[in-house]
């Protein structure tokens, strides 16, 4: 098991709290709850959605609050599986 410096742990906790605070401001109550439910079932998808939301927030591309319907669309786009087909010659 790796040793985690208490200062690093504290920084990670502060960043997580800041991330949740920003997400709480930009998401509607329903969208925030949906993200929480997704996090409990599929943490990887929730992390991708959080990263995407924070990126569009930082670039100023988001206007107003993200609704539950918008959150459903974002999660749908992120969870689409890309099928790759290999063609044999």
Secondary structure, 3 states (H helix, E strand, C coil): CCCCCHHHHHHHHHHHHHHHHHHHHHECHHHHHHHHHHHHHCHHHHHHHHHHHHHHHHCCCCCCCECHHHHHHHHHHHHCCCCCCCCCC
